[in-house]
Amino acid sequence: MTTPLPRYHRPAVKAPRVGGRALRAFAAAVEGPLGGLLLERIKRDSGFDLFRHSDPGPAPPLPPALPHPTPLPVTDAPHALAAQAVDVGVGVSGGDDRETVAAFRAAYAGGLSPVDVVARLERGVAHATDAGMGFFIARRPELLDRDAVASAERHKRGCPLSALDGVPVVIKDELDVQGYATTLGTRFRRDVAEHDSTVVARLKAAGALILGKGNMNEVGINPIGLNPHWGVCRNPWDRTKITGGSSSASAATVAAGLCPLSIGADGGGSIRIPAALCGVVGLKATHGRVPETGVPPLCWTPGHAGPFGLTVADVAAGYAIVAGRDEHDVASHKQPPPSLQGLADVDVRGLRVGVCRPYFEDADADVVARAQDALRALREAGCVVVELTAPPDLNRVLWAHATIILSEMAAALRDEVERDRSRFALDSRINLALGGTFSATDYVHALRHRHAITVETWQQLQQVDVIASPTTACTAPAIPERTLPDGESNLVVVDALMRFIRVANLTGFPALSVPCGFDAQGLPVGFHLMGRPWEEHTLLRLGRVVEAASPRRTPRVHARALR
């Protein structure tokens, strides 16, 4: 007798959508004497009791010891690897004349000065600011001008530091940049960083120009991307739509033409969600691949820093620079050298793409149609599409991820909350209060489930090279204008944004979002690929196939730096 296959089931979200005064009252209620009871009721109605009593089997609360990847050929140094990626990017923009990293390199080789580029970018920033786009938390034009002059001198002498020399980059305000406060999207964190984070130091050593610190959802706790302190970051495709978050401006500034490369962070889709909604490429690498030194701790185990780019080649170039071992970050120690093996190879015949149909198709019709287009492009390029019969248990995945990330964030921010919780945004206060309701037993239970989910996902990735899905179940929703500046709590939208991304954060496996077309409103759709640990090169290689087959358009809010 055969064991029946598990059925796909997505639990209903049972939580009120509240905004404005109602949100303020709800925040006060969950922080009040009966707040714990209220939050437990919401958790119970949303499936937490089912998770709490579920059996993770023999899984311990530790990461599983997965086999080490097959050694790849010795790779080049980061700057040489980045140059290879930029070489691949030559001509990628085709007829749409996009200003990629390759375009910047070619313009500088042709005599254009980074000083002139920065002057044009300042006009672009001013235009976006006048349009109320809310891209930046902080900028230091005097530092940018200084670095542009130095870059111009290097190019004049014919000795740029790397292929990224003179390329503008935006940094999410979650990473330390010397001379800037790292606010995490708050108003009360004002200490100026004395040192660069490892990621920023590596970019500066490559000659990249820091355009500014990008807006983000406060403390990265929500994927919608609204910030009551620094203004709403608006989507360049339609300024009435959200960017997604929490790395809101890191995606939006790339889409708007202010930079071909940016840096974000991803504890629950915070790179991949805004990448999808803003029509750019976003990579969450393997956990530990990109060092977290100089990134204030918010969620230690599911969090990752990583690059956004206009194209896959741009992301690959940024990845080549920022990835790799850092002696100050123990999580980065046990990794093979970063590789871009196969990036230039358009022959992907035989690579296996796994799809669980009911999961893949649990999204808005336009999103599913565009994701099917991407899957068709991979098949036509020679990939083998493999039907996966075991769908993820979404209730288990949701609550394992929520328990871990919210517990860690509540712990990381406990002192600030106890000092004066009123300084936080209302939505942050509600989520941090929820994080405080999880017990040590709940956290260990979630860790055991994470172990089991990681093993199960690893086993699936022995059948296939990547697992494909849409990145989000919807395109960019409307900004709830009437609830601003406080915003709203809308867990239905949160679920639609996070449905396909949690497994990669739980397992630490690498995942890529690449644009695959547009919905009927002209809003971008993202295609999601998740692979085996340390095999980012496979995701990038397949991402190039999807990219080449997908239509390109220019957002309504857009700047030019090279002309």
PEKA-V650674 format. One record per backbone hydrogen bond with DSSP energy under -0.5 kcal/mol. NH is the residue of the N-H (numbers start at 1). CO is the residue of the C=O. If there is no record, write none. Layout:
nh:NH co:CO
nh:NH co:CO
This chain:
nh:11 co:9
nh:14 co:12
nh:15 co:13
nh:18 co:16
nh:18 co:489
nh:20 co:487
nh:22 co:19
nh:24 co:20
nh:25 co:21
nh:26 co:22
nh:27 co:23
nh:28 co:24
nh:29 co:25
nh:30 co:26
nh:31 co:27
nh:32 co:28
nh:32 co:29
nh:35 co:32
nh:38 co:34
nh:39 co:35
nh:40 co:36
nh:41 co:37
nh:42 co:38
nh:43 co:39
nh:44 co:40
nh:45 co:41
nh:46 co:42
nh:47 co:44
nh:48 co:43
nh:51 co:47
nh:52 co:48
nh:53 co:49
nh:54 co:51
nh:56 co:54
nh:59 co:56
nh:62 co:60
nh:66 co:64
nh:81 co:77
nh:82 co:78
nh:83 co:79
nh:84 co:80
nh:85 co:81
nh:86 co:82
nh:87 co:83
nh:88 co:84
nh:89 co:85
nh:90 co:86
nh:90 co:87
nh:92 co:89
nh:93 co:89
nh:94 co:91
nh:96 co:93
nh:97 co:94
nh:100 co:98
nh:104 co:100
nh:105 co:101
nh:106 co:102
nh:107 co:103
nh:108 co:104
nh:109 co:105
nh:110 co:106
nh:111 co:108
nh:112 co:107
nh:117 co:113
nh:118 co:114
nh:119 co:115
nh:120 co:116
nh:121 co:117
nh:122 co:118
nh:123 co:119
nh:124 co:120
nh:125 co:121
nh:126 co:122
nh:127 co:123
nh:128 co:124
nh:129 co:125
nh:130 co:126
nh:131 co:127
nh:132 co:129
nh:133 co:128
nh:137 co:213
nh:138 co:213
nh:143 co:140
nh:144 co:140
nh:145 co:141
nh:146 co:142
nh:147 co:143
nh:148 co:144
nh:149 co:145
nh:150 co:146
nh:151 co:147
nh:152 co:148
nh:153 co:149
nh:154 co:150
nh:155 co:151
nh:156 co:152
nh:157 co:153
nh:158 co:154
nh:158 co:155
nh:159 co:154
nh:165 co:162
nh:166 co:207
nh:167 co:164
nh:169 co:209
nh:170 co:261
nh:171 co:212
nh:172 co:263
nh:173 co:214
nh:174 co:172
nh:175 co:172
nh:176 co:294
nh:179 co:193
nh:180 co:177
nh:182 co:191
nh:183 co:181
nh:184 co:173
nh:186 co:183
nh:190 co:188
nh:193 co:180
nh:197 co:176
nh:198 co:293
nh:201 co:197
nh:202 co:198
nh:203 co:199
nh:204 co:200
nh:205 co:201
nh:206 co:202
nh:206 co:203
nh:207 co:204
nh:208 co:203
nh:209 co:167
nh:210 co:208
nh:211 co:169
nh:211 co:209
nh:212 co:169
nh:213 co:138
nh:214 co:171
nh:214 co:212
nh:215 co:135
nh:217 co:246
nh:218 co:226
nh:219 co:184
nh:220 co:217
nh:221 co:218
nh:231 co:227
nh:233 co:225
nh:234 co:133
nh:234 co:232
nh:235 co:238
nh:235 co:241
nh:238 co:235
nh:241 co:238
nh:242 co:477
nh:243 co:233
nh:244 co:224
nh:245 co:223
nh:247 co:270
nh:248 co:246
nh:249 co:215
nh:251 co:247
nh:251 co:248
nh:252 co:248
nh:253 co:249
nh:254 co:250
nh:255 co:251
nh:256 co:252
nh:257 co:254
nh:258 co:253
nh:259 co:253
nh:260 co:168
nh:261 co:168
nh:262 co:308
nh:263 co:170
nh:264 co:306
nh:266 co:304
nh:273 co:269
nh:275 co:271
nh:276 co:272
nh:277 co:273
nh:278 co:274
nh:279 co:275
nh:279 co:276
nh:280 co:275
nh:281 co:309
nh:282 co:513
nh:283 co:307
nh:284 co:511
nh:285 co:283
nh:287 co:508
nh:289 co:286
nh:290 co:286
nh:291 co:289
nh:291 co:322
nh:295 co:292
nh:296 co:174
nh:296 co:294
nh:303 co:299
nh:306 co:264
nh:308 co:262
nh:309 co:281
nh:310 co:260
nh:315 co:311
nh:316 co:312
nh:317 co:313
nh:318 co:314
nh:319 co:315
nh:320 co:316
nh:321 co:317
nh:322 co:318
nh:323 co:319
nh:324 co:289
nh:329 co:326
nh:330 co:328
nh:332 co:329
nh:333 co:330
nh:335 co:333
nh:343 co:340
nh:345 co:342
nh:346 co:344
nh:348 co:346
nh:348 co:381
nh:350 co:382
nh:351 co:348
nh:353 co:351
nh:353 co:384
nh:354 co:352
nh:354 co:466
nh:355 co:386
nh:357 co:355
nh:359 co:356
nh:360 co:356
nh:361 co:357
nh:362 co:359
nh:363 co:361
nh:364 co:473
nh:368 co:364
nh:369 co:365
nh:370 co:366
nh:371 co:367
nh:372 co:368
nh:373 co:369
nh:374 co:370
nh:375 co:371
nh:376 co:372
nh:377 co:373
nh:378 co:374
nh:379 co:375
nh:380 co:376
nh:381 co:377
nh:382 co:379
nh:383 co:378
nh:384 co:351
nh:385 co:383
nh:386 co:353
nh:386 co:384
nh:388 co:355
nh:388 co:386
nh:391 co:389
nh:394 co:9
nh:394 co:392
nh:397 co:393
nh:398 co:394
nh:399 co:395
nh:400 co:396
nh:401 co:397
nh:402 co:398
nh:403 co:399
nh:404 co:400
nh:405 co:401
nh:406 co:402
nh:407 co:403
nh:408 co:404
nh:409 co:405
nh:410 co:406
nh:411 co:407
nh:412 co:408
nh:413 co:409
nh:414 co:411
nh:417 co:413
nh:418 co:414
nh:419 co:415
nh:420 co:416
nh:421 co:417
nh:423 co:420
nh:424 co:421
nh:429 co:425
nh:430 co:426
nh:431 co:427
nh:432 co:428
nh:433 co:429
nh:434 co:430
nh:435 co:431
nh:436 co:432
nh:437 co:434
nh:438 co:435
nh:443 co:439
nh:444 co:440
nh:445 co:441
nh:446 co:442
nh:447 co:443
nh:448 co:444
nh:449 co:445
nh:450 co:446
nh:451 co:447
nh:452 co:448
nh:453 co:449
nh:454 co:450
nh:455 co:451
nh:456 co:452
nh:457 co:453
nh:458 co:454
nh:459 co:455
nh:460 co:456
nh:461 co:457
nh:462 co:459
nh:463 co:460
nh:464 co:460
nh:465 co:352
nh:466 co:352
nh:467 co:530
nh:468 co:354
nh:469 co:528
nh:471 co:526
nh:473 co:496
nh:479 co:240
nh:481 co:479
nh:483 co:480
nh:484 co:481
nh:487 co:483
nh:489 co:18
nh:490 co:488
nh:494 co:490
nh:495 co:491
nh:496 co:492
nh:497 co:493
nh:498 co:494
nh:499 co:495
nh:500 co:471
nh:501 co:498
nh:502 co:498
nh:504 co:501
nh:505 co:501
nh:506 co:502
nh:507 co:503
nh:508 co:504
nh:511 co:284
nh:512 co:529
nh:513 co:282
nh:514 co:527
nh:516 co:525
nh:517 co:525
nh:519 co:523
nh:522 co:519
nh:525 co:517
nh:527 co:514
nh:528 co:469
nh:529 co:512
nh:530 co:467
nh:531 co:510
nh:532 co:465
nh:535 co:532
nh:538 co:535
nh:539 co:535
nh:540 co:536
nh:541 co:537
nh:542 co:538
nh:543 co:539
nh:544 co:540
nh:545 co:541
nh:546 co:542
nh:547 co:543
nh:548 co:544
nh:549 co:545
nh:550 co:546
nh:550 co:547
nh:556 co:236
nh:557 co:236
nh:558 co:556
nh:559 co:256
